[in-house]
Amino acid sequence: MDFLVHNTGWIEAICGPMFSGKSEELIRRLRRAMIARRRVQVFKPVMDDRYSRDEIVSHADSRLEATVVANAREALQRLDWRAQVVGFDESNFFGPDLVDVAQQLADSGKQVIVAGLDTDFLGRPFPPMPELLAVAESITKTLAICMRCGNPAKHTQRLVESGDLIVVGAAGAYEARCRRCFEPGAPRQEWLPLAPPATPPETEG
């Protein structure tokens, strides 16, 4: 996105289910800004240590060094105000303050790029992304591939039993599902009877 008025900030939101390329797209945009010789700073939540402690990492293993923080207010405190482009990965781990922080950064003239889930494991809008979508100048909705039928997937299916809103995990704990195949919460298990053990062949004495 190119704005003609310099020193004008804006917010770009990248949303979708897990495994849809959100972090990959965030890294791509940040690297483009670096190529353009713009100062870039990116933040990741401390609780997301699945692939790296101090890098944002896509499921395709693209990596970019990041500042690790506990929440959005800490990101504001640790911000290098010379940065022209500010990225946030895994927006859902930053809390509701991320909306105000992103607005403040954009109002100060910075390009803010935020990536995160737009729905939770029950299929409900997942804060703070809905609020970020409302205030963003640019919205990109990414889709994954349904692991059941191969159709475009907009949902994140949790595969482990837990009532907690946030359970950090990746492949094995979650998979992408389309509207038809999605089961809110953990999927129902179908228990099948065990087959009787095979009778060993008789041997001649």
C-alpha positions in Angstrom: 0.0 0.0 0.0 1.5 3.4 -1.1 0.3 6.6 0.5 1.1 9.9 -1.3 1.2 12.0 1.8 4.4 11.4 3.7 4.5 11.3 7.5 0.9 9.9 7.4 0.5 6.8 9.5 -1.9 3.9 8.9 -2.8 0.4 10.1 -2.7 -2.7 8.0 -4.4 -5.8 9.4 -3.7 -9.4 8.3 -6.2 -11.9 9.6 -7.3 -15.5 9.1 -7.1 -18.9 10.7 -3.9 -20.8 11.6 -1.8 -22.2 8.8 -3.1 -19.5 6.3 0.2 -17.6 5.9 -0.4 -14.6 8.1 3.1 -14.5 9.6 4.5 -15.2 6.2 2.7 -12.1 4.8 3.8 -10.0 7.8 7.4 -10.9 7.2 7.2 -10.2 3.5 5.8 -6.7 4.1 8.4 -6.0 6.7 11.3 -7.2 4.5 10.0 -5.0 1.7 10.1 -2.0 4.0 13.7 -2.9 4.9 14.6 -3.1 1.3 13.2 0.4 0.9 15.6 1.4 3.8 12.8 2.2 6.2 13.4 1.6 9.9 11.5 -1.5 11.0 10.7 -2.9 14.5 8.6 -6.0 15.1 7.1 -7.3 18.3 6.1 -10.8 19.4 4.4 -12.0 22.6 6.6 -13.7 25.2 4.1 -16.6 25.5 4.6 -17.6 21.8 7.9 -19.6 22.0 6.8 -22.5 19.7 9.6 -22.1 17.1 11.9 -19.4 18.5 12.1 -17.2 21.6 13.2 -14.0 19.8 12.1 -14.4 16.2 8.7 -14.4 14.5 8.6 -17.6 12.5 6.0 -18.7 9.9 4.9 -22.3 9.5 7.0 -22.2 6.3 10.0 -21.4 8.5 10.5 -17.7 7.3 12.1 -15.9 10.2 12.6 -12.3 11.3 14.2 -11.0 14.5 11.7 -9.6 17.0 11.4 -7.7 20.2 9.8 -9.9 22.8 7.2 -8.3 25.1 4.5 -9.4 27.5 1.8 -7.0 26.2 1.0 -4.0 24.0 1.9 -1.4 26.7 5.3 -2.9 27.1 5.8 -2.7 23.3 5.0 1.0 23.5 7.6 1.4 26.3 10.3 -0.5 24.3 9.6 1.1 21.0 12.4 2.8 19.1 10.6 5.9 18.1 12.8 6.3 15.0 11.1 3.2 13.6 8.9 4.0 10.6 7.3 0.6 10.3 6.1 -1.3 13.3 4.9 -4.9 13.2 2.9 -7.1 15.6 2.7 -10.9 15.2 0.1 -13.0 17.0 -2.1 -10.0 17.9 -4.4 -12.2 20.1 -1.6 -12.6 22.7 -1.2 -8.8 23.2 -4.5 -8.0 24.8 -7.1 -5.3 24.2 -4.6 -2.5 24.7 -3.2 -3.3 21.2 -6.0 -1.4 19.6 -5.1 1.9 21.4 -1.4 1.3 20.9 -1.8 0.7 17.2 -3.9 3.9 16.9 -1.3 5.9 18.8 1.5 4.7 16.5 -0.5 5.3 13.4 -1.4 8.8 14.6 2.2 9.5 15.1 3.0 8.8 11.5 4.0 5.2 11.6 3.0 2.3 9.3 1.6 -0.4 11.7 1.1 -4.0 10.4 -0.7 -6.4 12.7 -1.2 -10.1 12.1 -3.4 -12.4 14.1 -6.4 -14.7 14.3 -9.9 -13.2 13.6 -11.9 -16.1 15.2 -11.2 -18.4 18.2 -11.6 -22.2 18.6 -15.3 -21.8 19.0 -15.7 -19.7 15.8 -16.3 -16.5 17.7 -14.7 -13.1 16.8 -11.3 -13.1 18.6 -10.3 -9.8 20.2 -8.5 -7.6 19.6 -8.6 -8.4 15.8 -12.3 -7.3 15.3 -11.5 -3.9 16.8 -8.3 -3.6 14.7 -10.3 -4.4 11.5 -12.6 -1.6 12.3 -9.8 1.0 12.6 -7.5 -0.3 9.9 -6.9 1.4 6.6 -6.1 -1.9 4.9 -7.4 -5.5 5.6 -6.0 -8.7 4.2 -8.0 -11.9 4.9 -6.0 -15.1 4.4 -7.4 -18.6 4.0 -5.9 -22.0 4.7 -6.7 -25.4 3.2 -9.2 -27.6 5.1 -7.5 -30.6 6.4 -10.7 -32.7 6.0 -11.9 -31.9 2.5 -9.4 -29.5 0.8 -11.8 -26.6 0.5 -10.8 -23.0 1.5 -10.6 -22.9 5.3 -11.6 -19.9 7.5 -11.6 -21.7 10.9 -9.0 -22.9 13.3 -9.9 -26.3 14.7 -8.6 -27.2 18.1 -7.7 -30.9 18.4 -6.9 -31.0 22.2 -9.4 -30.9 25.0 -9.3 -27.5 26.9 -11.8 -24.8 27.8 -9.1 -22.1 27.9 -9.4 -19.4 25.3 -5.7 -19.4 24.5 -3.7 -22.7 24.2 -0.4 -22.2 22.5 0.2 -24.9 19.9 0.7 -25.7 16.3 0.4 -28.8 14.1 -1.0 -31.6 16.3 -2.9 -29.2 18.5 -4.7 -27.3 15.7 -5.7 -27.7 12.1 -7.5 -25.6 9.5 -11.1 -26.4 8.7 -13.7 -25.0 6.3 -17.2 -23.9 7.3 -18.7 -27.3 6.7 -16.0 -29.4 8.5 -15.5 -27.1 11.5 -16.5 -28.4 14.9 -16.6 -25.6 17.5 -14.3 -26.6 20.4 -12.4 -29.9 20.3 -13.8 -32.3 17.7 -15.9 -35.2 18.8 -14.1 -38.5 18.9 -15.6 -41.6 17.3 -14.6 -44.7 19.2 -14.4 -47.8 17.1 -14.4 -51.4 18.5 -11.0 -53.1 18.5 -10.6 -55.9 16.1 -10.1 -59.3 17.7 -6.5 -60.4 17.8 -5.5 -62.5 14.8 -5.2 -66.3 15.5 -1.6 -67.4 15.0 -1.1 -70.0 12.2 -0.7 -73.6 13.4 2.7 -75.0 13.0 3.5 -78.6 12.4 5.3 -80.5 15.1 
